[in-house]
Amino acid sequence: MVIFNIYVLCSVLLISILAVNVSRVRMKEKVANGDGGNKELRNAVRSHGNTLEFIVPFALLILTLDMGSTDKGLVAFLAFNFIFIRIAYAYSMISFLFKLRQITAGATYVFMLMGCGVLARQLLA
């Protein structure tokens, strides 16, 4: 469970940092609701929301793998690389780096499928 706990810690820190960034941009741009047509605020909001959309389902995978018979090195590899990828993705959205965004989005899908594959292999064994 240590790997899962560290994954949750890192995930909550990332989500919190992105939430603070949304608040920062809202105050700077004086926009209380929505994005006010502001691209910087729109990207900050979507970066935060997109992170939540992927972090939570992957947490379920990590929890399941960490509680099961999966090699802890593999679980750690999946968990911590996924966090790194999500940090890079958030940065790419906030910084308007479209190529990095494409690469990290693809890597996100690869890691999710890898986690599903490991779990499916265990269920079928």
BASEVO-676956 format. One record per residue (C-alpha): residue number from 1; residue in one letter; x negated, y, z. Coordinates in steps of 0.1 Angstrom, whole numbers, always signed. Layout:
<atoms>
+-----+---+-------+-------+-------+
|   k | r |    c1 |    c2 |    c3 |
+-----+---+-------+-------+-------+
| NUM | A |     X |     Y |     Z |
...
+-----+---+-------+-------+-------+
</atoms>
This chain:
<atoms>
+-----+---+-------+-------+-------+
|   k | r |    c1 |    c2 |    c3 |
+-----+---+-------+-------+-------+
|   1 | M |    +0 |    +0 |    +0 |
|   2 | V |   -30 |   +23 |    +3 |
|   3 | I |   -31 |   +29 |   -35 |
|   4 | F |    +5 |   +37 |   -36 |
|   5 | N |    +2 |   +61 |    -6 |
|   6 | I |   -27 |   +79 |   -23 |
|   7 | Y |    -8 |   +80 |   -56 |
|   8 | V |   +22 |   +96 |   -38 |
|   9 | L |    -1 |  +121 |   -21 |
|  10 | C |   -17 |  +132 |   -54 |
|  11 | S |   +17 |  +133 |   -71 |
|  12 | V |   +33 |  +155 |   -45 |
|  13 | L |    +3 |  +178 |   -45 |
|  14 | L |    +6 |  +181 |   -83 |
|  15 | I |   +43 |  +187 |   -83 |
|  16 | S |   +39 |  +213 |   -55 |
|  17 | I |   +12 |  +232 |   -74 |
|  18 | L |   +33 |  +232 |  -105 |
|  19 | A |   +63 |  +245 |   -85 |
|  20 | V |   +42 |  +273 |   -70 |
|  21 | N |   +31 |  +281 |  -105 |
|  22 | V |   +68 |  +284 |  -116 |
|  23 | S |   +74 |  +308 |   -87 |
|  24 | R |   +43 |  +328 |   -95 |
|  25 | V |   +54 |  +333 |  -131 |
|  26 | R |   +90 |  +341 |  -121 |
|  27 | M |   +78 |  +368 |   -97 |
|  28 | K |   +53 |  +382 |  -123 |
|  29 | E |   +80 |  +383 |  -150 |
|  30 | K |  +108 |  +392 |  -127 |
|  31 | V |  +131 |  +364 |  -139 |
|  32 | A |  +153 |  +349 |  -112 |
|  33 | N |  +170 |  +321 |  -132 |
|  34 | G |  +163 |  +303 |  -164 |
|  35 | D |  +133 |  +314 |  -184 |
|  36 | G |  +144 |  +348 |  -195 |
|  37 | G |  +132 |  +340 |  -230 |
|  38 | N |   +96 |  +341 |  -217 |
|  39 | K |   +73 |  +315 |  -232 |
|  40 | E |   +50 |  +314 |  -202 |
|  41 | L |   +78 |  +308 |  -178 |
|  42 | R |   +95 |  +282 |  -201 |
|  43 | N |   +62 |  +262 |  -203 |
|  44 | A |   +57 |  +265 |  -165 |
|  45 | V |   +92 |  +252 |  -159 |
|  46 | R |   +89 |  +224 |  -184 |
|  47 | S |   +55 |  +214 |  -171 |
|  48 | H |   +70 |  +210 |  -136 |
|  49 | G |  +101 |  +192 |  -148 |
|  50 | N |   +82 |  +169 |  -172 |
|  51 | T |   +58 |  +159 |  -144 |
|  52 | L |   +87 |  +149 |  -122 |
|  53 | E |  +103 |  +129 |  -151 |
|  54 | F |   +72 |  +108 |  -154 |
|  55 | I |   +57 |  +107 |  -119 |
|  56 | V |   +88 |   +91 |  -103 |
|  57 | P |   +93 |   +61 |  -126 |
|  58 | F |   +55 |   +54 |  -126 |
|  59 | A |   +56 |   +55 |   -88 |
|  60 | L |   +81 |   +26 |   -88 |
|  61 | L |   +57 |    +7 |  -111 |
|  62 | I |   +27 |   +14 |   -88 |
|  63 | L |   +47 |    +5 |   -57 |
|  64 | T |   +58 |   -28 |   -72 |
|  65 | L |   +23 |   -37 |   -84 |
|  66 | D |    +7 |   -26 |   -52 |
|  67 | M |   +30 |   -47 |   -31 |
|  68 | G |   +26 |   -77 |   -54 |
|  69 | S |    -3 |   -99 |   -63 |
|  70 | T |   -18 |   -75 |   -88 |
|  71 | D |   -55 |   -69 |   -86 |
|  72 | K |   -60 |   -37 |   -65 |
|  73 | G |   -87 |   -25 |   -89 |
|  74 | L |   -62 |   -26 |  -118 |
|  75 | V |   -35 |    -9 |   -97 |
|  76 | A |   -60 |   +19 |   -87 |
|  77 | F |   -71 |   +22 |  -124 |
|  78 | L |   -35 |   +27 |  -135 |
|  79 | A |   -25 |   +50 |  -107 |
|  80 | F |   -54 |   +74 |  -107 |
|  81 | N |   -58 |   +76 |  -144 |
|  82 | F |   -21 |   +83 |  -147 |
|  83 | I |   -25 |  +112 |  -123 |
|  84 | F |   -54 |  +125 |  -142 |
|  85 | I |   -35 |  +123 |  -175 |
|  86 | R |    -5 |  +142 |  -159 |
|  87 | I |   -28 |  +169 |  -146 |
|  88 | A |   -43 |  +173 |  -181 |
|  89 | Y |    -8 |  +173 |  -196 |
|  90 | A |    +4 |  +200 |  -172 |
|  91 | Y |   -26 |  +221 |  -180 |
|  92 | S |   -21 |  +217 |  -218 |
|  93 | M |   +15 |  +229 |  -215 |
|  94 | I |    +7 |  +259 |  -193 |
|  95 | S |   -23 |  +268 |  -215 |
|  96 | F |    -5 |  +263 |  -248 |
|  97 | L |   -30 |  +236 |  -260 |
|  98 | F |    -9 |  +216 |  -283 |
|  99 | K |   -35 |  +190 |  -294 |
| 100 | L |   -43 |  +182 |  -258 |
| 101 | R |    -6 |  +180 |  -251 |
| 102 | Q |    -2 |  +154 |  -279 |
| 103 | I |   -31 |  +133 |  -266 |
| 104 | T |   -20 |  +133 |  -230 |
| 105 | A |   +16 |  +126 |  -239 |
| 106 | G |    +4 |   +96 |  -259 |
| 107 | A |   -18 |   +85 |  -230 |
| 108 | T |   +11 |   +88 |  -207 |
| 109 | Y |   +32 |   +64 |  -228 |
| 110 | V |    +2 |   +40 |  -231 |
| 111 | F |    -2 |   +39 |  -193 |
| 112 | M |   +35 |   +34 |  -187 |
| 113 | L |   +36 |    +5 |  -212 |
| 114 | M |    +4 |   -10 |  -196 |
| 115 | G |   +21 |    -9 |  -162 |
| 116 | C |   +52 |   -25 |  -176 |
| 117 | G |   +31 |   -51 |  -193 |
| 118 | V |   +13 |   -60 |  -161 |
| 119 | L |   +46 |   -63 |  -142 |
| 120 | A |   +62 |   -83 |  -170 |
| 121 | R |   +33 |  -107 |  -171 |
| 122 | Q |   +36 |  -113 |  -134 |
| 123 | L |   +74 |  -119 |  -136 |
| 124 | L |   +69 |  -144 |  -164 |
| 125 | A |   +41 |  -163 |  -147 |
+-----+---+-------+-------+-------+
</atoms>
